Every structure is written in structure tokens, then in C-alpha cells.
Amino acid sequence: MARRATRRAAEPPASLARALRAAEAAEAKRAENVVILDLRAQTLVTDYFVICTGGSRVQLRAIRDAVAEALVDAPRRGLPEGDEAAGWVLLDYGDVVVHVFAPEARGFYRLERLWADAPVVAR
């Protein structure tokens, strides 16, 4: 008797799970306009951008710290760039890059427009 092949649903990449955890951690600190962009078809540099806005330096720091804590088990340590005083903080985990912006900086950099071809991950 021939054995029927069973299809397993493809599991989402681990990088997507990390991006979702980062977004949840940012939202837990009241980040606004949290967006996850799927960049896998656009660049080899990273799989996902997580982009969010914080209203003050204190909130930017709180979001950064919450994301770092949520991704403490990531294979690569989140290398920080920028600072709260500049209105922009970035955490680079290799396959996930988290951008935490003050409103003015987010409007200036407009990453969603720059990467407009990238699909937004539905949550």
C-alpha cells in the first residue's frame, strides 16, 4: 500500500518570532504606530524591521530596554546605535532591526516610505 505524503505547514522563520516579540515589548511600553516590515525579498541585510514611536526620551529608553529584555535569548546580541537625545535608537539583532523613533525623527527618516515595497506583517 502506498504511503500518502503529509504536508506540514511551513513554520514561520525564527526571525519573525523575534520581530513579533520585539513589537509586543514595544507596545507594552506604550510605543505608538508599531509596524513590522518584511524585508526578506528586498535585502540580504536583515529579515525584518520593527519601527515604532516613543513620545519622550524616557519612553524611548524604556522601549529600548523592554525590547532588549524580550530578545535576550536572540542568537545575536542587539547592538545599539543612536541615543534618546537624538530621538532615534536602533537595536540590531542581525535578522531583526528595531528602530525606536521620537515623532520628529520618524517623520524625517520615513522608513516606511523608503521601504514601501516591503509587506507589512499583519498581527
C-alpha positions in Angstrom: 0.0 0.0 0.0 1.4 3.4 -1.0 2.0 5.8 1.8 0.4 9.2 1.5 2.7 12.1 1.9 1.6 14.5 4.5 2.3 18.2 4.2 3.3 20.1 7.2 2.6 23.7 7.3 5.7 25.7 6.9 6.8 27.1 10.2 7.4 30.8 10.2 11.1 31.8 10.5 12.6 32.3 13.9 13.3 35.9 12.9 9.6 36.6 12.5 9.0 35.3 16.1 11.7 37.7 17.3 10.2 40.6 15.4 6.8 39.9 16.9 8.3 39.7 20.4 10.1 43.0 19.9 6.8 44.6 18.7 5.0 43.2 21.7 7.6 44.5 24.1 7.5 48.0 22.5 3.7 48.0 22.7 3.9 47.0 26.4 5.8 50.3 27.0 3.1 52.2 25.1 5.0 52.7 21.8 2.9 54.1 19.1 2.5 53.2 15.4 4.3 49.9 15.8 5.0 48.4 12.3 6.8 45.3 11.2 8.2 45.3 7.7 9.1 42.0 6.0 12.3 42.9 4.1 13.3 39.3 3.1 12.6 39.9 -0.6 14.1 43.4 -0.6 17.6 43.0 1.0 20.0 40.5 2.4 20.9 42.7 5.3 18.0 41.8 7.5 14.7 40.0 7.5 12.5 42.4 9.4 12.4 46.0 10.6 10.3 46.8 13.7 9.6 50.5 13.7 7.9 52.4 16.5 7.5 55.8 18.1 8.0 57.0 21.7 6.9 60.3 22.9 9.8 61.2 25.2 13.5 60.4 25.9 12.4 58.4 28.9 9.9 56.4 26.8 12.5 55.8 24.1 14.8 54.3 26.7 12.0 52.2 28.2 11.1 50.8 24.9 14.7 50.1 24.0 15.2 48.3 27.4 12.0 46.3 27.0 12.9 45.1 23.6 16.4 44.2 24.7 15.0 42.2 27.6 12.4 40.4 25.3 15.2 39.4 22.9 17.8 38.5 25.5 17.9 34.9 24.1 18.4 36.0 20.5 21.4 34.4 18.8 23.0 37.7 18.3 23.1 40.5 20.9 21.2 43.6 19.9 23.9 46.2 19.1 22.6 49.6 20.0 23.1 52.7 17.9 21.8 56.3 18.3 20.5 57.6 21.6 17.4 59.0 23.2 18.8 62.6 23.0 19.0 62.3 19.2 15.4 61.0 19.1 16.4 57.7 17.5 17.5 54.4 18.9 18.3 51.3 16.9 18.9 47.7 18.1 20.5 45.4 15.5 19.9 41.7 16.0 21.1 40.8 12.5 17.9 39.3 11.2 15.7 41.8 13.1 16.5 45.5 13.3 14.4 47.6 15.8 14.0 51.3 15.2 12.6 53.4 18.1 12.0 57.0 17.0 10.8 60.2 18.5 7.9 61.6 16.3 10.1 64.2 14.6 12.9 61.7 13.7 10.4 59.1 12.4 8.9 61.8 10.2 12.4 62.8 9.0 13.7 59.3 8.2 10.3 57.9 6.9 11.5 54.3 6.7 8.0 53.0 5.8 8.2 55.2 2.7 11.8 54.3 1.9 10.9 50.5 2.1 7.4 51.0 0.6 7.7 47.7 -1.4 8.1 45.7 1.8 5.0 44.0 3.0 3.7 45.0 6.4 3.4 41.9 8.8 -0.2 41.5 9.9 -0.5 40.9 13.7 
